[in-house]
Amino acid sequence: MERQIDIKSIELWLGTDSGISSNDAEKIRGYIGRKFIDDSFLHHHTENNKLIYRYPIVQYKIIDGNPLLIGIKGGVDSLWKVFDNMSELNLDNITHEIFDKKSLLKQVHIGVLDGQSTYSFLTPWLALNEKNYEKYQKLGGWHKRKELLEKILIGNIISMSKSLGYTVPEPIHADISTMKEVQTTLKATPMLGFLGMFSVNFEIPDYWGIGKSVSRGFGTVKRCSLS
């Protein structure tokens, strides 16, 4: 069984005028999804408007004030359509001209590693659903909460892998080094998110998301080097 697999992926960076907020990823997803309603990869809904439950192969993010779209596997072709046909973003009836588009097509790897790699969350990680939110709150002390979050992190990675056709061949070990709670919102609902750093014996491509609502930009990770 393969320890790692190669996956085709694309980064599409959009240069816009000022005024793009870190909370605008969801609005960009909505706008582009409506523009390309026939492409379910771009809006993650069926013809009957039912949510498609899979790891999103198109993800919308705001990184340092810049819109970033990630395409994975079949999502690559979807983003080429966006690249060729988008000249503006209309968010809350405000038009933002796209004056620059940069694409980076590449082969990335996911899979287990011999050692640990360290990653940081660039956007809040939505680790908790209703059930484990209650469990998290009842645990109280950080040590037990950390253990729970590490189990959830491993589960997120396994779930992502399965969705992309990769069976994890050996145990994943995660260690959260720093993590802080942050308040965020999802579809105007207050949510508890987390920002911080973790290490894991698994390769996650830069700017991919893990956890809940990845398509809306949550849980974006980037590999980092510790000095």
C-alpha positions as a printed NumPy array, in Angstrom:
array([[  0.   ,   0.   ,   0.   ],
       [  1.312,   3.416,  -0.965],
       [  2.567,   5.654,   1.801],
       [  1.963,   8.768,  -0.322],
       [  0.054,   9.659,  -3.467],
       [  0.449,  12.477,  -5.999],
       [ -2.539,  14.726,  -6.658],
       [ -3.   ,  17.433,  -9.266],
       [ -3.82 ,  20.787,  -7.676],
       [ -3.974,  24.453,  -8.589],
       [ -3.691,  27.722,  -6.69 ],
       [ -5.588,  30.634,  -8.246],
       [ -4.741,  33.991,  -6.683],
       [ -6.994,  36.935,  -7.514],
       [ -5.673,  40.483,  -7.296],
       [ -8.507,  42.875,  -6.421],
       [ -8.906,  46.402,  -5.153],
       [ -8.848,  47.018,  -1.418],
       [-11.844,  46.216,   0.713],
       [-11.701,  42.409,   0.689],
       [-12.217,  41.187,   4.245],
       [-10.952,  37.979,   5.846],
       [-14.633,  37.054,   6.223],
       [-15.372,  37.361,   2.496],
       [-14.375,  33.824,   1.442],
       [-17.946,  32.606,   1.922],
       [-19.287,  35.517,  -0.175],
       [-16.797,  34.8  ,  -2.974],
       [-17.857,  31.136,  -2.912],
       [-21.491,  32.212,  -3.233],
       [-20.833,  34.656,  -6.057],
       [-18.723,  32.261,  -8.143],
       [-21.08 ,  29.368,  -7.394],
       [-24.008,  31.362,  -8.787],
       [-22.012,  32.414, -11.863],
       [-21.168,  28.775, -12.634],
       [-24.335,  27.108, -11.38 ],
       [-23.821,  24.091, -13.676],
       [-20.534,  23.183, -11.964],
       [-21.217,  21.492,  -8.62 ],
       [-17.506,  21.533,  -7.742],
       [-17.72 ,  25.322,  -7.405],
       [-20.741,  25.489,  -5.092],
       [-20.924,  21.971,  -3.554],
       [-24.662,  21.461,  -4.064],
       [-26.709,  19.012,  -6.116],
       [-29.344,  20.048,  -8.662],
       [-31.887,  19.835,  -5.815],
       [-29.77 ,  22.257,  -3.76 ],
       [-28.698,  19.516,  -1.359],
       [-25.22 ,  19.857,   0.125],
       [-22.664,  17.408,  -1.271],
       [-20.863,  15.706,   1.608],
       [-17.29 ,  15.144,   0.521],
       [-13.953,  16.826,   0.968],
       [-14.313,  20.011,  -1.132],
       [-12.148,  19.9  ,  -4.232],
       [-12.616,  23.648,  -4.706],
       [-11.859,  25.803,  -1.669],
       [-12.18 ,  29.573,  -1.222],
       [ -9.859,  31.477,   1.111],
       [ -8.635,  34.955,   1.973],
       [ -4.896,  34.958,   2.68 ],
       [ -3.327,  38.256,   3.752],
       [ -6.252,  40.117,   2.198],
       [ -5.993,  38.276,  -1.139],
       [ -8.6  ,  35.849,  -2.499],
       [ -7.15 ,  32.379,  -3.071],
       [ -8.979,  29.505,  -4.741],
       [ -7.643,  25.968,  -4.426],
       [ -8.593,  23.292,  -6.963],
       [ -7.932,  19.601,  -6.339],
       [ -8.276,  16.795,  -8.9  ],
       [-11.437,  17.601, -10.912],
       [-11.586,  21.008,  -9.265],
       [ -8.563,  22.055, -11.335],
       [-10.636,  22.225, -14.54 ],
       [-13.346,  24.144, -12.701],
       [-10.859,  26.806, -11.659],
       [ -9.515,  27.142, -15.194],
       [-13.053,  28.213, -16.148],
       [-12.976,  30.802, -13.38 ],
       [ -9.532,  31.953, -14.507],
       [-10.707,  32.404, -18.106],
       [-14.083,  34.003, -17.418],
       [-13.923,  36.106, -14.242],
       [-13.122,  39.822, -14.342],
       [-14.835,  41.004, -11.173],
       [-16.338,  39.947,  -7.86 ],
       [-19.634,  41.372,  -6.682],
       [-19.86 ,  41.086,  -2.898],
       [-22.789,  42.677,  -1.039],
       [-23.562,  44.759,  -4.157],
       [-20.027,  46.15 ,  -4.204],
       [-18.045,  45.362,  -7.348],
       [-14.357,  44.512,  -6.934],
       [-12.404,  44.501, -10.19 ],
       [-10.002,  41.605, -10.644],
       [ -6.907,  43.31 , -12.037],
       [ -4.522,  40.38 , -11.666],
       [ -4.827,  36.589, -11.792],
       [ -2.011,  34.192, -10.995],
       [ -2.275,  30.432, -11.35 ],
       [  0.093,  27.81 , -10.015],
       [ -0.543,  24.282, -11.289],
       [  1.358,  21.588,  -9.462],
       [  1.577,  18.   ,  -8.326],
       [  1.248,  17.809,  -4.557],
       [  1.588,  14.877,  -2.181],
       [ -0.514,  13.599,   0.672],
       [  0.383,  10.695,   2.887],
       [  2.297,   9.474,   5.884],
       [  5.816,  10.657,   6.639],
       [  8.723,   9.054,   8.478],
       [  9.016,  12.079,  10.77 ],
       [  6.778,  14.881,  11.981],
       [  6.034,  18.027,   9.973],
       [  4.852,  21.218,  11.637],
       [  1.904,  23.232,  10.324],
       [  0.117,  26.385,  11.356],
       [ -3.522,  27.299,  10.875],
       [ -3.801,  30.432,   8.728],
       [ -7.573,  30.576,   9.24 ],
       [ -9.677,  29.313,  12.153],
       [-10.006,  25.536,  12.415],
       [-13.587,  24.49 ,  13.102],
       [-12.837,  21.311,  15.011],
       [-16.002,  20.925,  17.061],
       [-19.496,  19.795,  16.181],
       [-22.353,  20.043,  18.677],
       [-21.533,  16.725,  20.331],
       [-17.81 ,  17.198,  20.824],
       [-18.276,  20.893,  21.675],
       [-20.13 ,  19.812,  24.83 ],
       [-17.448,  17.224,  25.551],
       [-14.699,  19.813,  25.031],
       [-16.347,  22.261,  27.441],
       [-16.837,  19.609,  30.14 ],
       [-13.203,  18.504,  30.011],
       [-12.096,  21.815,  31.51 ],
       [ -8.333,  21.328,  31.754],
       [ -6.118,  22.016,  28.748],
       [ -4.345,  18.615,  28.808],
       [ -7.581,  16.674,  28.247],
       [ -8.852,  19.231,  25.741],
       [ -5.578,  18.967,  23.831],
       [ -5.962,  15.183,  23.636],
       [ -9.476,  15.548,  22.273],
       [ -8.403,  18.099,  19.659],
       [ -5.528,  15.865,  18.553],
       [ -7.949,  12.957,  18.027],
       [-10.251,  15.218,  16.029],
       [ -7.29 ,  16.46 ,  13.965],
       [ -6.312,  12.889,  13.102],
       [ -9.928,  12.135,  12.206],
       [-10.038,  15.177,   9.913],
       [ -6.924,  13.979,   8.075],
       [ -8.278,  10.432,   7.681],
       [-11.615,  11.758,   6.419],
       [ -9.875,  14.004,   3.87 ],
       [ -7.715,  11.089,   2.709],
       [-10.654,   8.73 ,   2.224],
       [-12.524,  11.329,   0.182],
       [ -9.501,  11.693,  -2.107],
       [ -9.138,   7.932,  -2.596],
       [ -6.169,   7.441,  -0.293],
       [ -6.19 ,   4.79 ,   2.441],
       [ -3.894,   5.753,   5.312],
       [ -1.65 ,   2.692,   5.708],
       [ -0.34 ,   3.251,   9.243],
       [ -1.199,   5.194,  12.415],
       [ -1.181,   8.993,  12.37 ],
       [  0.391,  10.75 ,  15.357],
       [ -0.481,  14.388,  16.01 ],
       [  0.827,  16.793,  18.621],
       [ -0.628,  20.245,  19.186],
       [  2.148,  22.591,  20.292],
       [  0.138,  25.82 ,  20.594],
       [ -3.57 ,  26.415,  20.152],
       [ -5.85 ,  29.256,  21.157],
       [ -9.597,  29.625,  20.986],
       [-10.933,  32.283,  18.617],
       [-14.469,  33.475,  18.038],
       [-15.617,  33.362,  14.418],
       [-18.844,  33.093,  12.443],
       [-20.189,  30.578,   9.951],
       [-23.25 ,  31.656,   7.938],
       [-23.805,  34.446,  10.506],
       [-23.74 ,  31.929,  13.383],
       [-21.118,  32.427,  16.124],
       [-18.613,  29.553,  16.195],
       [-15.621,  28.548,  18.292],
       [-12.5  ,  28.129,  16.173],
       [ -8.846,  27.47 ,  16.88 ],
       [ -5.583,  28.998,  15.678],
       [ -2.16 ,  27.602,  16.424],
       [  0.455,  25.058,  15.427],
       [  0.616,  21.285,  15.345],
       [  2.945,  18.571,  14.131],
       [  1.91 ,  15.338,  12.457],
       [  3.538,  12.481,  10.543],
       [  1.479,  13.328,   7.488],
       [  2.033,  15.551,   4.466],
       [ -0.706,  18.145,   3.913],
       [ -0.284,  20.473,   0.917],
       [ -0.003,  24.193,   1.65 ],
       [ -3.288,  26.114,   1.779],
       [ -5.472,  23.011,   1.928],
       [ -8.099,  23.018,   4.651],
       [ -9.051,  20.471,   7.29 ],
       [-12.063,  20.313,   9.578],
       [-15.507,  21.774,   9.013],
       [-16.471,  24.261,   6.252],
       [-13.194,  23.914,   4.368],
       [-14.846,  25.199,   1.175],
       [-15.538,  28.51 ,   2.952],
       [-11.894,  28.949,   3.894],
       [-11.797,  27.509,   7.405],
       [ -8.968,  25.322,   8.686],
       [ -6.387,  26.413,   6.113],
       [ -2.941,  25.033,   6.96 ],
       [  0.567,  25.866,   5.85 ],
       [  3.762,  24.026,   6.553],
       [  6.221,  25.953,   8.693],
       [  9.826,  25.555,   9.721],
       [ 10.782,  25.928,  13.339],
       [ 13.971,  27.838,  14.034]])
